[in-house]
Amino acid sequence: MTREQTEISRLTTEAYELKEQLRAERTLRDELTVLLHNQQPRRILKRKLHSALDFVQRITPAPVRDLFRPSYLRLYRRVFPHGSREFGSADLIKSRESTIAPPVARTSKPAEGTGSPSSSRAPTAGFESFLTYRPLVSVVLPVWNQPEFLGESIRSVLSQSYERIELIVVDDGSTVDLSAGLEEFRQDTRLRTIRKKHAGIAPALNAGFRVANGEFLTWTSADNVMHREAVGTLVDFLLRHPATGMVYANIELMDEHGQPLVGSEVRVINQRAHASHILDLPESIETLALAEDNFIGACFLYRGSAARIVGEYDDSRLGTEDYDYWLRMSMAAAIRHLDSNECLYRYRVHGKSLTSKYGRTVVAENISDLLLNQRERKVCLGRPFDVDVLYDGVPAVPVETVAAIVAALQQQGHRVTVYATPVAGEGSRELPFIDALPLPRAWFPSVPDEEHRDEENRHVLRKRILLSFVDSELLEAKGLSFAGNSTLCFQWLPPEARLDKWPDIPASSWLLCGSAECLNRLPEGQRRRASLLIPSKVAYQQESFLFLKARDNSYPVAEIPQLEKPLALYVGSTEKTFLDADILLDTAERYREVQFVVIENNGDEPPASPSNAVKAMNILYLQGKSPSGRLAYLSQASLLLAPLRAGHGRLGEMQDLCHLYLLAGKPILATDAVRSGGFEDMPNACIVRPGAFAETLPAVLKIQPNLAIADEYRLSRSADQIARNLINIANSRLLSQRSATDAADDDLRQTAQPG
């Protein structure tokens, strides 16, 4: 018997044993049904069954576990229909700790004596367990006449250990039949195919990304192969680095037969000693635009939010489409190398590749032109903008939000003018933040249109932004246009905005949505030119940063002089439409060994009347706490709670609550209502369905929060970063306009040439 046959026999035996174990578990589940009327025995038996299922999952070999995983999950979800977990609490803790673990330093030298890639850390394995935030990753695969490699490339994407993937194969007008390479994967719902007229790689990529739904994006080639852990490892890095827009990793060279390509002439300066088929790519991108060296490679992942800022791939740059995109990305977002020397991608070197075909001619010439153009870009982008801010004091946009963004724009060197709206019948409105800033100002609608709408010089790009926080009725009443020929308008949309109530929004404008729900309601075309801007008071108040002291201090609390239990704290509005008191009640019932505290914080509103459940339970309910009083409880808290109701419509309050919790730096347990505000990726947090809130609490208590990630996450949503994003978007639009103008001029010159 061969070695392979022996292994198959062993796995078959183990699979049979596992099937018998699952049959026994189903029998136990059936016995539970007779006790469903009694809540306490039901909980005990379900806890025992939960432990048994976890035990089976731990002792089962990985190949067999993968084989029977669908049956296991169906059994689990039938017993725990309202839980969002797929595995036990031990896996929850392990995977969350791996997700928020601090970065591991890269090794200076690879392991010697081996022909395979080495790593400075163990492969990321938490993706098969529980993750509170599992962003969808869109992978675009353009293909043109490479049927011999296509199947292997598709298989490498769909077999990733990180399963939340959609693969979009774009057939760029192939002249050969690709059905053989696609047939094997027709039943996989994650695969979509698009066929278009042959136009090149950039139009094919743009066609794929226009229909992509992922929060994270990447693309691969039909002749290359991803390692199984590639997507999961890159996702893990971006989750641990919220301010990073793109990550890239080392690659491995292979020949046309899929064998390691040793001793090649490809990037000799980056070839690893004793393993020349592995390329250790540069760790810094500072030299990306200084020399003709596109070293980022083929293994990368970037955020969809960054891609919306940068725009589409330029179809005029044959062979340098990716290089041009990385240069534009580097001006709009941070690009970093993976924090290990893991090799996550196999790059095939063969005579039919685009690089091999055009490398010595067209591509080389385009690279020189690209770097020359990049220097011109920097000169253009270095010029400041004239920014007109329209603000009518609409309650949905706090003054603090507008003031912080205006101040950030001014500090970055841009010329800002604020136009405020007079109150009807009064002629003026007191807006203290305007007087506090050294800014020119006027009363809207007396915008000097003649001055701002000069005829545009064809050869000089006007750099002007209109930032509007004005509602639709006022815009229509005053007859303002969203943008002139040389102006990009940023229009803010309220969280509950109905687009049918707004005037037509031209393609030259960019939408700033007050909630994730508002962003998701936009049509597909408008969503590609929109981003989040959630209004907040707490995020931009200096006194809020007092709560940073809750991280490394332990202040006494007057109401509990001797605190001996873990403290679970909620600080926020107690309105019934906002706080789900039933969830809080159920959680407090289950865990009498935890001290629950509710501090009502309704801002400027009068105290609310909390539900009787909150007042009647063993929950300490406090009103009227000063910032120092709240600080004392935050410093003592072991866990921060956010049992919020869905559809509450009070996104500003939710933004304030999440920002306060991030400042305190404690583990967070929240219902998925926070997703509507765009906080599903909040670090050090476990976001679950309401039915799984209580049972998840013990696991979250054991999370060790990573404060560095929390701070980076806050900075990525700060007023300074919002202002930078606005400028980057406007600059990208200007570059697109200039490229279109240059292309039109080239066409005109070619048409004018005789013959």
C-alpha positions in Angstrom: 0.0 0.0 0.0 1.4 3.4 -1.0 1.9 6.3 1.4 -1.0 8.2 -0.2 -3.4 5.2 0.2 -2.4 4.8 3.8 -3.2 8.4 4.5 -6.5 8.2 2.7 -7.4 5.1 4.7 -6.5 6.9 8.0 -8.6 9.9 7.1 -11.6 7.7 6.1 -11.5 6.0 9.5 -11.3 9.3 11.3 -14.2 10.7 9.2 -16.3 7.6 10.1 -15.6 8.1 13.8 -16.4 11.8 13.6 -19.7 10.9 11.8 -20.6 8.6 14.7 -19.8 11.4 17.2 -22.0 13.8 15.3 -24.8 11.3 15.3 -24.5 11.0 19.1 -24.6 14.8 19.4 -27.8 14.9 17.3 -29.3 12.3 19.7 -28.4 14.5 22.6 -29.9 17.6 20.9 -33.2 15.7 20.3 -33.3 14.9 24.0 -33.0 18.6 24.8 -36.3 19.4 23.1 -38.3 17.7 25.8 -36.9 20.2 28.3 -37.4 23.4 26.3 -40.2 24.6 28.6 -37.9 24.8 31.5 -35.3 27.6 31.1 -32.7 26.6 33.7 -32.3 22.9 32.7 -32.2 24.1 29.1 -29.3 26.4 29.8 -27.4 23.6 31.7 -27.9 21.1 28.9 -27.0 23.5 26.2 -23.9 24.5 28.1 -22.9 20.8 28.2 -23.7 20.3 24.5 -21.6 23.4 23.8 -18.6 21.9 25.6 -19.1 18.6 23.8 -19.1 20.3 20.4 -16.1 22.3 21.3 -14.3 19.1 22.3 -15.1 17.4 19.1 -13.9 20.4 17.1 -10.6 20.5 19.0 -9.7 16.8 18.6 -10.7 16.5 15.0 -7.8 16.7 12.4 -7.9 19.7 10.2 -8.6 17.9 6.9 -11.5 16.0 8.5 -12.8 19.1 10.2 -12.8 21.0 6.9 -14.7 18.1 5.3 -17.5 18.0 7.9 -17.5 21.7 8.7 -20.9 22.4 6.9 -22.7 19.6 8.8 -21.1 20.7 12.1 -22.3 24.3 11.6 -25.8 23.3 10.6 -26.0 21.3 13.8 -24.6 24.1 15.9 -26.9 26.8 14.5 -30.0 24.6 15.0 -29.1 24.4 18.7 -28.0 28.0 19.0 -30.1 29.8 16.5 -29.7 33.3 17.9 -25.9 33.1 18.5 -23.5 34.6 16.1 -20.6 32.4 17.1 -19.4 29.5 15.0 -17.2 27.9 17.7 -16.7 28.0 21.5 -15.7 30.8 23.8 -12.1 29.5 24.0 -11.7 30.0 20.2 -13.4 33.4 20.6 -10.8 34.6 23.0 -7.9 33.1 21.1 -8.9 34.5 17.7 -9.7 38.0 19.2 -6.3 38.1 20.9 -4.6 37.2 17.7 -6.6 39.9 15.9 -5.6 42.7 18.2 -2.1 41.4 19.0 0.7 44.0 18.6 2.7 43.9 15.5 5.7 41.5 15.4 9.0 42.8 14.3 10.3 41.4 11.0 13.4 39.2 11.2 16.5 40.6 9.8 17.7 37.3 8.3 15.7 34.5 6.8 16.1 31.0 7.9 18.9 29.3 6.2 19.2 25.8 4.8 15.7 25.7 3.5 14.3 26.2 0.1 10.9 27.4 1.3 9.8 30.8 2.7 10.4 31.4 6.4 8.3 33.6 8.6 9.1 35.6 11.7 5.7 34.6 13.2 3.3 31.7 13.0 0.7 31.9 10.2 -2.4 33.7 11.1 -4.9 30.9 12.0 -7.7 32.9 13.7 -9.7 33.4 10.5 -11.3 29.9 10.8 -12.6 30.8 14.2 -14.6 33.8 15.4 -14.0 37.3 14.3 -16.3 40.2 15.2 -15.3 42.0 12.0 -14.8 40.0 8.9 -14.6 42.4 6.0 -15.5 41.2 2.6 -12.5 41.1 0.2 -13.0 41.6 -3.5 -10.5 40.0 -5.8 -10.5 40.9 -9.5 -8.8 38.6 -11.9 -8.4 39.9 -15.5 -7.6 37.3 -18.1 -6.8 37.3 -21.8 -5.9 34.0 -23.5 -4.3 32.1 -20.7 -6.5 29.0 -20.3 -3.6 26.8 -19.2 -3.0 28.8 -16.0 -6.5 30.1 -15.2 -7.8 27.2 -13.2 -4.9 27.1 -10.8 -5.1 30.8 -10.2 -8.9 30.7 -9.5 -8.4 27.7 -7.2 -5.8 29.5 -5.2 -8.2 32.4 -4.5 -11.3 30.3 -3.7 -9.3 28.0 -1.3 -8.1 30.9 0.9 -8.3 30.2 4.6 -10.1 33.5 4.9 -13.4 32.7 3.3 -15.2 36.1 3.1 -14.1 36.6 -0.5 -15.7 37.4 -3.8 -13.8 36.7 -7.0 -14.6 38.6 -10.1 -13.1 37.1 -13.3 -13.0 39.6 -16.1 -12.6 38.0 -19.6 -10.9 40.8 -21.6 -12.2 39.6 -25.0 -10.2 36.4 -25.1 -10.0 34.7 -28.5 -9.7 31.2 -27.0 -12.2 29.2 -25.0 -11.8 29.7 -21.2 -14.8 27.6 -20.2 -12.6 24.6 -19.2 -10.8 26.7 -16.6 -14.1 28.1 -15.3 -16.3 25.0 -15.3 -14.8 23.5 -12.1 -15.9 26.5 -10.1 -19.4 27.2 -11.5 -21.1 26.1 -8.3 -19.1 28.4 -6.1 -21.4 31.4 -5.4 -18.4 33.6 -4.6 -17.3 33.6 -8.3 -18.7 36.0 -10.8 -17.6 36.4 -14.4 -17.6 39.4 -16.8 -16.9 39.4 -20.5 -16.0 42.6 -22.3 -14.3 43.7 -25.5 -10.6 43.5 -25.4 -9.1 46.8 -24.3 -6.2 46.0 -22.0 -5.6 45.3 -18.3 -6.5 48.8 -16.9 -10.1 48.8 -18.4 -10.5 45.2 -17.3 -9.5 46.1 -13.7 -11.8 49.1 -13.7 -14.7 47.0 -15.0 -14.2 44.4 -12.2 -13.8 46.9 -9.4 -17.0 48.8 -10.5 -19.1 45.9 -9.5 -17.0 44.9 -6.4 -18.7 44.9 -3.0 -15.7 44.4 -0.8 -14.4 46.7 2.0 -10.9 45.5 1.0 -9.7 45.1 -2.6 -6.9 43.4 -4.5 -6.3 41.8 -7.9 -4.3 39.0 -9.2 -3.2 37.7 -12.6 -4.4 34.5 -14.4 -0.8 33.1 -14.4 0.0 33.7 -10.7 -1.0 31.8 -7.5 -1.9 33.0 -4.0 -0.7 31.1 -1.0 -3.6 29.8 1.2 -2.9 32.3 4.0 -2.3 35.4 1.8 -5.6 37.2 2.1 -6.1 36.4 5.8 -2.7 37.6 6.7 -3.1 40.9 4.8 -6.6 41.4 6.2 -5.1 40.9 9.7 -2.5 43.5 9.1 -5.0 46.2 7.9 -7.2 45.5 10.9 -4.2 46.0 13.2 -3.2 49.2 11.4 -6.4 51.3 10.9 -4.5 54.3 9.5 -2.8 52.2 6.8 -4.5 52.3 3.4 -2.5 49.5 1.7 -0.2 46.6 2.6 2.2 44.6 0.4 4.2 41.4 1.0 7.1 39.4 -0.3 6.6 37.1 -3.3 8.1 33.9 -4.7 9.2 33.4 -8.3 8.2 30.3 -10.2 8.7 29.1 -13.8 6.1 28.3 -16.4 5.8 24.8 -14.9 5.1 26.0 -11.4 8.6 25.1 -10.0 10.7 27.6 -8.0 12.7 29.8 -10.3 16.2 29.8 -8.9 19.1 31.9 -10.2 16.9 34.2 -12.4 17.6 37.8 -13.3 14.4 39.1 -11.8 15.1 41.7 -9.0 18.5 40.2 -8.1 19.0 42.9 -5.5 16.0 41.5 -3.5 16.6 37.8 -3.9 17.0 35.9 -0.6 20.3 34.3 0.2 20.2 30.5 -0.2 16.7 30.8 -1.7 17.0 33.1 -4.7 13.4 32.4 -5.9 12.1 34.4 -2.9 12.1 38.2 -3.1 12.4 40.2 0.1 10.9 43.5 -1.1 11.9 46.9 0.3 10.2 47.8 3.5 9.9 51.6 2.8 8.1 53.2 -0.1 10.1 56.5 0.2 12.1 55.7 -3.0 9.1 54.5 -5.0 9.0 57.7 -7.0 12.7 58.5 -7.0 13.9 55.7 -9.3 12.5 53.6 -12.0 11.7 50.7 -9.7 8.1 49.4 -9.2 9.0 47.2 -6.3 5.7 46.8 -4.6 5.1 43.5 -6.5 2.0 41.4 -7.0 0.9 40.7 -3.5 -1.1 43.5 -1.9 -4.4 44.5 -0.3 -5.9 48.0 0.0 -9.0 49.6 1.5 -12.0 50.4 -0.6 -12.2 53.8 1.0 -8.6 54.5 -0.2 -9.5 53.3 -3.7 -12.4 55.7 -3.9 -10.1 58.6 -3.2 -7.4 57.5 -5.7 -9.9 56.7 -8.5 -9.6 54.2 -11.3 -6.6 52.7 -13.1 -5.2 54.8 -16.0 -5.7 53.0 -19.3 -3.2 55.2 -21.1 -0.2 53.7 -19.2 0.5 50.4 -20.9 2.6 48.1 -18.6 2.7 50.7 -15.8 -0.9 50.7 -14.8 0.0 49.3 -11.4 3.0 51.5 -10.9 1.0 54.6 -11.6 -1.7 53.5 -9.2 0.8 52.9 -6.4 2.2 56.3 -6.8 -1.2 57.9 -6.7 -2.1 55.7 -3.7 1.1 56.8 -1.9 -0.1 60.4 -2.1 -3.5 59.7 -0.6 -2.9 56.9 2.0 -0.2 55.2 3.9 1.4 52.1 2.2 3.3 49.7 4.4 5.1 46.4 4.0 3.8 43.4 5.9 5.4 43.2 9.4 7.0 39.9 8.7 9.0 38.3 5.9 6.3 35.8 5.0 6.1 35.0 1.3 2.4 35.0 0.4 2.3 34.9 -3.4 3.8 32.9 -6.3 4.7 35.0 -9.4 5.1 33.2 -12.6 7.9 34.2 -15.0 7.3 33.1 -18.6 7.6 34.3 -22.1 3.9 35.1 -22.6 3.6 37.6 -19.7 3.1 41.3 -20.4 6.4 42.2 -18.7 8.3 39.7 -20.8 6.7 40.9 -24.0 7.0 44.6 -23.6 9.6 45.1 -20.8 12.4 46.4 -23.0 10.4 48.8 -25.1 7.0 50.2 -24.3 7.0 49.6 -20.5 10.5 51.1 -20.1 9.5 54.2 -22.0 6.3 54.6 -20.0 8.1 54.3 -16.7 10.3 57.3 -17.6 7.3 59.3 -18.6 5.4 58.3 -15.5 8.1 59.5 -13.1 8.4 62.8 -14.9 4.7 63.2 -14.7 4.8 62.3 -11.0 7.1 65.2 -10.3 4.7 67.5 -12.1 1.9 66.1 -10.0 3.6 66.9 -6.7 4.1 70.5 -7.8 0.4 70.7 -8.7 -0.8 69.0 -5.5 1.4 71.1 -3.3 -0.6 74.3 -4.1 -3.2 75.1 -1.4 -6.9 75.2 -2.0 -9.4 78.0 -1.6 -12.1 76.4 0.5 -15.6 77.9 0.9 -17.6 76.4 3.8 -21.4 76.8 3.8 -23.0 76.2 7.2 -26.5 77.1 8.3 -26.4 75.8 11.8 -28.4 72.7 11.0 -28.9 70.7 14.2 -27.8 67.4 12.6 -24.3 68.9 12.2 -22.8 70.1 15.5 -20.8 73.3 15.5 -17.9 71.4 17.0 -17.7 69.1 13.9 -17.6 72.0 11.4 -15.2 74.0 13.6 -12.7 71.1 13.9 -12.7 70.5 10.1 -12.3 74.2 9.3 -9.4 74.5 11.8 -7.7 71.4 10.3 -8.0 72.7 6.8 -6.5 76.1 7.8 -3.7 74.4 9.7 -2.8 72.5 6.6 -2.3 75.7 4.7 -5.5 76.1 2.8 -7.4 79.4 2.5 -10.8 78.9 4.2 -13.8 81.2 4.1 -16.9 80.4 6.1 -20.4 81.5 4.9 -23.0 81.2 7.6 -26.8 81.5 7.3 -28.7 84.3 9.0 -31.7 83.3 11.1 -34.9 84.2 9.5 -36.0 87.7 10.6 -32.8 88.3 12.6 -30.2 89.0 9.9 -27.4 87.3 11.7 -26.6 84.3 13.8 -24.1 83.9 16.6 -21.6 81.2 15.7 -18.8 81.4 18.3 -16.5 79.1 16.5 -16.2 81.5 13.6 -15.1 84.4 15.9 -12.6 82.0 17.5 -10.8 81.3 14.2 -8.8 83.8 12.3 -10.9 83.2 9.1 -12.6 85.5 6.6 -16.3 85.1 6.8 -19.5 86.4 5.3 -23.2 85.7 5.5 -24.6 83.2 3.2 -26.0 83.5 0.5 -23.9 86.5 -0.4 -21.2 84.3 -2.0 -19.2 86.4 -4.4 -19.9 84.2 -7.3 -18.2 86.5 -9.8 -15.0 86.3 -7.9 -15.2 82.5 -7.3 -16.4 81.6 -10.8 -13.6 83.2 -12.9 -13.3 81.8 -16.4 -11.0 78.9 -16.1 -7.6 79.1 -17.7 -7.2 75.9 -19.7 -3.5 75.6 -18.8 -3.9 76.4 -15.0 -6.0 74.2 -12.8 -8.1 76.2 -10.4 -7.9 74.7 -6.9 -11.2 75.5 -5.2 -13.5 73.4 -2.9 -17.0 74.1 -1.8 -17.8 72.3 1.5 -21.6 72.5 2.0 -23.4 71.7 5.3 -26.5 73.3 4.0 -29.8 71.4 3.6 -31.5 70.8 0.2 -34.3 73.4 0.6 -31.9 76.2 1.2 -29.8 75.2 -1.8 -32.8 75.2 -4.0 -34.2 78.4 -2.6 -31.0 80.3 -3.2 -30.4 78.7 -6.6 -26.8 77.7 -5.9 -25.1 75.3 -8.2 -23.2 72.5 -6.5 -20.0 73.2 -8.4 -18.6 75.4 -11.1 -16.1 74.3 -13.8 -13.2 74.6 -11.5 -14.8 73.7 -8.1 -15.4 70.4 -6.5 -18.4 70.4 -4.2 -18.5 68.2 -1.0 -22.1 67.9 0.0 -23.0 66.6 3.4 -26.0 64.3 3.6 -27.8 63.8 7.0 -27.9 60.3 8.5 -31.6 59.8 7.5 -31.4 61.7 4.2 -33.8 60.7 1.4 -32.2 61.3 -1.9 -35.6 62.0 -3.6 -35.8 65.1 -1.4 -32.5 66.4 -2.6 -31.8 68.3 -5.8 -30.0 66.5 -8.6 -26.4 65.8 -7.6 -24.0 66.3 -10.4 -21.2 63.9 -11.1 -18.6 66.6 -10.2 -19.7 66.5 -6.6 -18.6 64.2 -3.7 -21.1 63.1 -1.0 -20.2 63.0 2.7 -22.7 60.7 4.3 -23.7 61.1 7.9 -24.2 57.3 8.5 -23.2 53.9 7.0 -26.9 53.4 6.2 -27.0 56.6 4.2 -23.9 55.5 2.3 -25.4 52.1 1.6 -28.6 53.6 0.3 -26.8 55.4 -2.5 -27.0 54.1 -6.0 -23.9 52.2 -7.1 -22.5 55.0 -9.2 -22.9 57.6 -6.4 -21.4 55.3 -3.8 -18.1 55.3 -5.6 -17.9 59.0 -5.0 -19.0 59.1 -1.4 -17.5 58.6 2.0 -18.5 58.8 5.7 -18.5 61.9 7.8 -20.4 61.2 11.0 -21.1 64.3 13.1 -19.9 64.3 16.7 -19.4 66.6 19.7 -17.3 64.4 22.0 -14.7 63.6 19.2 -13.8 67.3 18.9 -14.0 68.6 22.5 -10.7 68.9 24.2 -12.1 68.1 27.6 -13.0 64.6 26.2 -9.3 63.7 26.2 -9.5 63.7 30.0 -10.8 60.2 29.7 -7.4 59.0 28.5 -6.5 59.0 32.1 -8.8 56.1 32.6 -6.2 53.8 31.0 -3.4 54.0 33.5 -5.1 55.3 36.7 -7.5 53.8 39.2 -9.7 56.4 40.8 -12.0 55.5 43.8 -15.7 55.6 43.2 -17.9 57.0 46.0 -20.9 54.7 45.5 -18.8 51.5 45.7 -16.0 52.1 48.2 -14.8 48.5 48.1 -15.2 47.1 44.6 -14.5 43.4 44.6 -16.3 42.4 41.4 -15.5 43.0 37.7 -17.3 46.2 36.7 -19.3 46.4 33.5 -20.1 50.0 32.6 -22.5 51.7 30.3 -22.2 55.5 29.8 -24.8 57.1 27.6 -28.4 58.0 27.0 -31.0 55.8 28.8 -33.8 56.7 26.4 -35.8 53.6 25.6 -35.4 54.2 21.9 -31.6 54.2 22.3 -30.7 51.7 25.1 -32.0 48.2 24.9 -32.8 47.7 28.6 -34.0 44.1 28.0 -30.5 43.0 26.9 -29.0 44.7 29.9 -31.5 43.0 32.2 -30.8 39.6 30.7 -27.1 40.0 31.0 -27.3 41.2 34.7 -29.5 38.2 35.5 -26.9 35.8 34.2 -23.8 37.3 35.8 -24.5 38.2 39.4 -20.7 38.0 40.0 -20.3 41.2 37.8 -21.1 44.7 39.1 -23.2 46.5 36.4 -23.2 50.3 36.4 -25.3 52.6 34.2 -24.3 56.3 34.1 -26.9 58.4 32.3 -25.3 60.9 30.0 -27.9 62.6 27.9 -25.8 65.7 27.1 -27.8 68.9 27.1 -31.1 67.0 27.2 -33.1 66.6 30.5 -32.7 63.3 32.4 -34.6 60.5 30.8 -36.9 58.0 32.6 -35.1 54.7 32.4 -37.1 51.5 32.1 -38.2 49.8 35.3 -36.0 46.9 34.4 -32.8 49.0 34.7 -33.9 50.5 38.0 -35.2 47.2 39.6 -32.2 45.0 38.8 -28.9 44.7 40.6 -27.6 47.6 38.5 -26.2 50.7 40.0 -28.0 53.6 38.2 -26.4 57.1 38.4 -27.5 60.5 37.0 -25.8 63.8 36.7 -22.2 62.6 36.9 -19.6 65.2 36.1 -16.7 64.3 33.7 -14.5 63.6 36.7 -17.2 61.3 38.1 -17.5 59.4 34.9 -13.7 59.2 34.7 -13.6 57.4 38.0 -15.9 54.7 36.8 -14.2 54.4 33.5 -10.9 53.8 35.3 -12.4 51.0 37.4 -14.3 49.3 34.5 -13.3 45.9 33.3 -15.7 46.1 30.4 -17.7 48.8 28.6 -21.2 48.0 27.3 -23.1 49.3 24.3 -26.5 47.4 24.3 -28.1 49.7 21.8 -31.2 49.4 19.8 -31.2 49.2 16.0 -32.8 52.0 14.0 -32.6 54.5 16.9 -31.6 57.3 14.5 -29.3 59.0 17.0 -26.0 58.4 15.3 -24.3 61.5 16.8 -24.9 60.1 20.3 -23.6 56.7 19.2 -20.5 58.3 17.7 -19.9 60.1 21.0 -20.3 56.9 23.0 -17.9 54.9 20.8 -15.3 57.7 20.9 -15.6 57.9 24.7 -15.1 54.2 24.9 -12.0 54.2 22.6 -10.5 57.0 24.8 -10.9 54.9 27.9 -9.1 51.9 26.3 -11.2 49.1 27.8 -12.7 46.0 26.1 -16.1 46.8 24.5 -19.1 44.6 24.0 -21.7 46.1 21.7 -24.8 45.1 19.7 -24.6 45.3 15.9 -26.6 48.5 16.0 -23.2 50.3 15.9 -22.7 49.0 12.4 -25.2 51.6 11.1 -22.8 54.3 12.1 -19.8 52.7 10.5 -18.1 51.3 13.7 -18.1 47.6 12.8 -14.3 47.7 12.6 -13.9 49.3 16.1 -10.8 47.7 17.7 -10.8 46.0 21.1 -14.5 45.4 20.6 -16.8 42.4 20.2 -19.9 43.3 18.1 -22.6 40.7 18.2 -26.3 40.2 17.4 -28.6 41.1 20.3 -29.4 37.5 21.1 -25.7 36.7 21.6 -24.9 39.7 23.8 -25.2 38.1 27.2 -23.4 34.8 26.4 -20.4 36.6 24.9 -19.7 38.7 28.0 -17.3 36.3 29.8 -15.1 35.9 26.7 -14.8 39.7 26.2 -13.8 40.2 29.8 -10.6 38.3 29.0 -9.6 40.4 26.1 -6.4 42.4 26.6 -7.0 45.7 24.8 -4.4 47.1 22.5 -4.2 50.8 23.1 -2.0 51.5 20.1 -4.6 50.2 17.7 -7.4 52.1 19.5 -5.4 55.4 19.2 -4.6 54.8 15.5 -8.2 54.0 14.8 -9.3 57.3 16.5 -6.7 59.3 14.5 -7.9 57.7 11.3 -11.3 59.3 12.0 -10.0 62.6 13.4 -10.9 66.0 11.9 -7.3 66.3 10.7 -7.6 63.1 8.7 -11.0 64.1 7.4 -9.5 67.3 6.1 -6.7 65.4 4.5 -9.1 63.1 2.8 -11.1 66.0 1.4 -7.9 67.5 -0.1 -6.8 64.1 -1.4 -10.1 63.6 -3.1 -10.1 67.0 -4.7 -6.5 66.5 -5.9 -7.4 63.2 -7.4 -10.3 64.8 -9.3 -7.9 67.5 -10.5 -5.4 64.9 -11.8 -8.2 63.1 -13.6 -9.4 66.3 -15.2 -5.9 67.2 -16.3 -5.4 63.6 -17.7 -8.6 63.9 -19.7 -7.6 67.4 -21.0 -4.1 66.1 -22.0 -5.6 63.1 -23.8 -8.1 65.4 -25.6 -5.2 67.7 -26.6 -3.2 64.7 -27.9 -6.1 63.5 -30.0 -6.5 67.0 -31.4 -2.9 67.3 -32.3 -3.0 63.8 -34.0 -6.1 64.8 -35.9 -4.4 68.1 -37.1 -1.3 66.3 -38.4 -1.3 66.1 -42.3 -1.8 62.6 -43.8 
